[in-house]
């Protein structure tokens, strides 16, 4: 199978330059004469304004539909991501004091308690 594909590719590769030469002229030959382009006459009616308005309306409808589609896709992805998140990693599944900042709070509370105890002892020793 591989050999047959290789032979077919080789035949096409060899035939391609022959087909290009048969077209004649070459890439650097003279250009054909240019045909005069017909210039359209400007239309003085107000039809262009109404057709432009219809085009704008269509573009706004398409843009709105795309916006709604992207919002829907984003909401679907977010909902699916929340469902796939394990229970212990969900933000509402643990209390505020159980977070990683719990030790900071405890250290601050101990420091406050020590400070209060020092103030009380200074007051007693006056």
Helices and strands as residue ranges (DSSP letters): H 2-22, H 47-84, G 87-89, G 91-93, G 96-98, H 102-124
